[in-house]
Every structure is written in structure tokens, then in C-alpha cells.
Amino acid sequence: MQWTDEGIVLGVKRHGEASGILELMTREHGRHLGLVRGAFGSRMKPILQPGNSVSVSWRARLDEHLGNYTVEGLQLRAAGFFGAAHAIYGVTHLAALMRLLPERDPHENLYAALMTILDRLDDPVWAAPMVVRFELQLLAELGFGLDLASCAATGTRADLVYVSPKSGRAVSREAGAPYADRLLQLPDFLRDDDAPAASGDLANGFALTGYFLTRHVLEPRGLVLADERAHFIAALNRALTTVA
């Protein structure tokens, strides 16, 4: 068995003295692991940093085997993350999100979205709303997409400001007013890509996605939101304050 693909490094674990098990999000083969000889040597270590893009060839005797990777660097963006705390935490958080996907299950749209975010992760103004949207996209890919197009109660597409925690559907201001304390806030930037994402909107966006990730994806697996997500959001807020 053999294939060649492009991938984004999610992480690498030491295997023996010098080799490592590399975890990639690949374009066509999904989240995929493989053994890399000399992964922690001076030539390979800079290439196998989380967030870098690589070209890989995978080979194994049988498809279900771990197999071996041959790796070449394509875009070594990881070095640029070290100047921004939110970017370092962001890479770790995004990798954790990818591990919620079944192994070897292709998700080309998520791969493309991840690539786009990583290319501009150092810019907190741009990255913050994109990560919220990415979490929404991940929910949809896992079968738990939210319906934010129209009001669950009236069908209107206007003045949608809430989301029902039960149905995951949008609710208009008027219909949701009597139950506002039990509804989640729907920020404008999740309904309109051109809407600015103020700090309060970002907090509401992360609260929204965090709620449904926890309810539908993490709790059924006995998991909780990783600390890296909280660190990422806190670092984002500090960076956005500096920008403002």
C-alpha cells in the first residue's frame, strides 16, 4: 500500500531513540499517523513542528498497518508562531479539534479551512472569528451542524440574535425575548461574514461553539474542553486589547 499527499503537522511523539510517530491532517486521507525515521534529528525536527505543511509519501504492507512516512517540508510556518502566544495556543487547540475526527476519514473542506487559518493565525483580529467559524464547521462535519439561517419559532430570517441550546437553531429577538435567559447569544459575524467581530461578540461565539462541542462531541466521549482552548481565548483577548 502506498500513497502521496499533502498534510498539516498536528504533532509527533517519540518512538524509540530517534524515530517518531507523526500525526497529520492530510488533504485526501484525513487524520493519519505514520512512522518517521530520524524524526527528532536536526534535519527533520524543524519540519515536523505543529502547523507546518508537508508533502508525504506513506507506505505499508497492509492498509491497517501504521506504515512509514517519507516527509518533505512545504511551508514551515511554525517558526512564525513563536512571537505570539495566541498563535502557539491556537495551533495546539486546532490540533486537538482535529483529533475529534475519526482517523483516516477524509475532510477536505476542513483541511482547506485549517490551512487558511494557519496562514494568518498570527493576526488576532482575523484569526479570532475564523476559529469560531472553524469550530462551527467541525460540528457540521461531525453531524451536529447548527441551523442559523432562520428562526426556529417563526421562520423569519430577520433579527436573529439567539440560538436554542436544545435544537441548535436560531431564534429571533422577538420570539426569544420571553426566554432570553435560557438562550445562547448569536453574534452578528456568524450570520454575516462582513460583520465586524467585537470582543463581546467573540466571547458569545466561543461560548456558543463551546456549548455544542461539549454537549454533542466531548461529553459522549467522556471528555471536556481542553485547557489549550481557554489559554488560546485568553491570549486572543490580550492580543486584541493591544491591537485596539
C-alpha positions as CSV (number, residue, x, y, z in Angstrom):
1,M,0.0,0.0,0.0
2,Q,1.3,3.4,-0.9
3,W,0.1,7.0,-1.4
4,T,1.4,10.5,-1.7
5,D,-0.5,13.5,-0.3
6,E,0.0,16.9,1.4
7,G,-0.6,17.4,5.1
8,I,-0.5,19.7,8.1
9,V,1.5,18.6,11.1
10,L,-0.7,18.1,14.2
11,G,2.0,16.6,16.4
12,V,4.8,14.0,16.7
13,K,5.5,11.5,19.5
14,R,8.9,10.0,20.1
15,H,9.2,6.3,19.2
16,G,12.5,4.8,20.2
17,E,15.6,6.8,20.3
18,A,15.3,8.9,17.1
19,S,12.1,8.0,15.3
20,G,8.7,9.5,15.9
21,I,5.0,8.8,15.1
22,L,3.8,11.7,13.1
23,E,0.2,12.8,13.1
24,L,-1.0,14.7,10.1
25,M,-4.2,16.2,8.8
26,T,-3.9,15.3,5.2
27,R,-5.8,16.7,2.2
28,E,-7.2,13.4,0.8
29,H,-6.6,10.8,3.6
30,G,-7.8,12.6,6.7
31,R,-6.1,12.5,10.0
32,H,-3.4,9.9,9.5
33,L,-0.4,8.6,11.5
34,G,2.8,7.1,10.3
35,L,6.4,6.4,11.5
36,V,9.1,8.8,10.6
37,R,12.7,7.7,10.9
38,G,15.0,10.3,12.4
39,A,12.0,12.5,13.3
40,F,14.0,14.1,16.2
41,G,17.2,14.7,14.2
42,S,18.5,18.1,13.3
43,R,17.1,17.9,9.7
44,M,13.6,16.7,10.4
45,K,12.8,18.3,13.8
46,P,12.2,21.8,12.3
47,I,10.0,20.3,9.6
48,L,7.8,18.3,12.0
49,Q,6.6,21.2,14.1
50,P,2.8,21.6,14.5
51,G,1.3,23.9,11.9
52,N,3.8,23.2,9.2
53,S,2.7,22.0,5.8
54,V,4.5,19.0,4.4
55,S,4.5,16.6,1.4
56,V,4.4,13.0,2.4
57,S,4.6,9.5,1.0
58,W,3.1,6.8,3.1
59,R,3.9,3.1,2.6
60,A,2.8,0.0,4.5
61,R,2.4,-3.7,3.7
62,L,-1.3,-3.6,4.7
63,D,-3.7,-0.7,4.8
64,E,-4.4,-1.2,8.5
65,H,-0.7,-1.0,9.5
66,L,0.8,2.2,11.0
67,G,3.1,2.4,8.0
68,N,6.1,4.7,7.3
69,Y,6.2,8.3,6.2
70,T,8.7,10.0,3.9
71,V,8.4,13.7,4.6
72,E,9.4,16.9,2.8
73,G,8.7,20.4,4.1
74,L,6.4,22.7,2.0
75,Q,5.6,25.7,4.2
76,L,7.4,25.9,7.6
77,R,5.1,28.5,9.1
78,A,5.5,27.2,12.7
79,A,8.6,29.4,13.4
80,G,6.4,32.5,12.9
81,F,4.1,31.5,15.7
82,F,6.6,31.9,18.5
83,G,6.2,35.6,18.5
84,A,2.5,35.4,19.5
85,A,1.2,33.5,22.5
86,H,-2.3,33.2,20.9
87,A,-0.8,31.6,17.8
88,I,1.1,29.0,19.9
89,Y,-2.0,28.1,21.9
90,G,-4.1,28.3,18.7
91,V,-2.0,25.6,16.9
92,T,-2.4,23.3,19.9
93,H,-6.1,24.0,20.1
94,L,-6.7,23.4,16.4
95,A,-4.7,20.1,16.6
96,A,-6.9,19.0,19.5
97,L,-10.0,19.8,17.4
98,M,-8.7,17.6,14.5
99,R,-8.3,14.7,16.9
100,L,-12.0,14.7,17.3
101,L,-12.3,13.4,13.8
102,P,-12.2,9.7,13.0
103,E,-8.8,8.6,11.9
104,R,-8.3,8.2,8.1
105,D,-11.7,9.8,7.4
106,P,-11.2,12.5,4.6
107,H,-12.4,16.0,5.4
108,E,-11.1,18.1,2.5
109,N,-13.1,21.2,3.4
110,L,-11.8,21.2,7.0
111,Y,-8.3,20.7,5.7
112,A,-8.7,23.8,3.4
113,A,-10.1,25.8,6.3
114,L,-7.3,24.8,8.6
115,M,-4.8,25.8,6.1
116,T,-6.4,29.2,5.7
117,I,-6.4,29.8,9.4
118,L,-2.8,28.8,9.9
119,D,-1.6,31.1,7.2
120,R,-3.0,34.1,9.2
121,L,-3.0,32.8,12.7
122,D,-0.6,35.4,13.9
123,D,-3.2,38.1,13.2
124,P,-5.6,38.0,16.2
125,V,-8.2,40.3,14.5
126,W,-8.5,38.0,11.6
127,A,-7.9,34.6,13.4
128,A,-10.4,35.1,16.3
129,P,-13.6,34.9,14.3
130,M,-12.2,32.4,11.9
131,V,-11.5,29.9,14.7
132,V,-15.1,30.3,15.9
133,R,-16.4,29.6,12.4
134,F,-14.0,26.7,12.2
135,E,-15.5,25.1,15.3
136,L,-18.9,25.5,13.8
137,Q,-17.7,23.8,10.6
138,L,-16.2,21.0,12.6
139,L,-19.6,20.5,14.4
140,A,-21.3,20.3,11.0
141,E,-18.7,17.8,9.6
142,L,-19.3,15.6,12.7
143,G,-23.0,15.7,12.1
144,F,-24.0,18.3,14.6
145,G,-24.4,21.4,12.4
146,L,-26.4,24.4,13.7
147,D,-29.2,25.9,11.7
148,L,-28.6,29.7,11.9
149,A,-30.5,30.7,8.7
150,S,-34.0,31.3,10.1
151,C,-35.9,31.5,13.4
152,A,-37.0,28.1,14.9
153,A,-40.2,29.6,16.1
154,T,-41.4,31.9,13.3
155,G,-39.3,31.1,10.2
156,T,-38.2,34.7,9.8
157,R,-34.6,35.4,8.7
158,A,-34.5,38.9,10.3
159,D,-33.1,40.0,13.6
160,L,-31.7,36.6,14.6
161,V,-30.0,37.1,17.9
162,Y,-30.3,33.8,19.9
163,V,-29.7,30.1,19.5
164,S,-31.7,27.4,21.2
165,P,-29.5,25.2,23.3
166,K,-31.9,22.3,22.7
167,S,-32.3,22.4,18.9
168,G,-29.2,24.3,17.8
169,R,-31.5,26.6,15.7
170,A,-31.5,30.4,15.6
171,V,-34.2,32.4,17.3
172,S,-35.3,35.9,16.5
173,R,-35.2,38.7,19.1
174,E,-39.0,38.9,19.4
175,A,-39.6,35.2,19.6
176,G,-36.8,34.7,22.1
177,A,-37.5,37.6,24.4
178,P,-39.5,35.7,27.0
179,Y,-36.8,33.0,27.2
180,A,-33.7,35.2,26.7
181,D,-32.0,34.0,29.9
182,R,-32.2,30.4,28.7
183,L,-30.9,31.0,25.1
184,L,-27.4,31.4,23.8
185,Q,-26.3,34.6,22.1
186,L,-25.9,34.6,18.3
187,P,-23.2,37.1,17.3
188,D,-23.6,39.0,14.0
189,F,-20.4,37.8,12.5
190,L,-21.7,34.2,12.4
191,R,-24.6,35.3,10.3
192,D,-22.8,37.8,8.1
193,D,-19.2,37.3,7.1
194,D,-18.8,41.0,6.6
195,A,-19.9,42.0,10.1
196,P,-17.1,43.0,12.5
197,A,-16.4,40.8,15.4
198,A,-16.3,42.9,18.6
199,S,-14.9,41.4,21.8
200,G,-18.3,40.7,23.2
201,D,-19.4,39.0,20.0
202,L,-16.3,36.8,20.1
203,A,-17.0,35.8,23.7
204,N,-20.5,34.9,22.7
205,G,-19.2,33.0,19.6
206,F,-16.8,30.9,21.6
207,A,-19.5,30.3,24.3
208,L,-21.9,29.1,21.6
209,T,-19.4,26.7,19.9
210,G,-18.0,25.5,23.2
211,Y,-21.5,24.6,24.4
212,F,-22.3,22.4,21.4
213,L,-18.8,20.9,21.2
214,T,-19.2,19.9,24.8
215,R,-22.7,18.6,24.6
216,H,-22.5,16.7,21.3
217,V,-18.9,15.7,20.8
218,L,-16.9,15.8,24.1
219,E,-19.3,14.6,26.8
220,P,-20.4,11.4,24.9
221,R,-16.7,10.5,24.8
222,G,-16.1,11.4,28.5
223,L,-14.0,14.4,27.5
224,V,-14.0,18.1,28.4
225,L,-12.8,21.2,26.5
226,A,-9.0,21.2,26.6
227,D,-7.2,23.8,28.6
228,E,-5.5,25.0,25.4
229,R,-8.8,26.4,24.2
230,A,-9.1,28.6,27.3
231,H,-5.5,29.6,27.0
232,F,-6.0,30.5,23.4
233,I,-9.1,32.6,24.1
234,A,-7.3,34.4,26.9
235,A,-4.3,35.1,24.8
236,L,-6.5,36.3,22.0
237,N,-8.2,38.8,24.3
238,R,-4.8,40.1,25.4
239,A,-3.6,40.5,21.8
240,L,-6.8,42.1,20.7
241,T,-6.6,44.6,23.6
242,T,-3.1,45.5,22.4
243,V,-4.3,45.9,18.8
244,A,-7.2,48.2,19.9
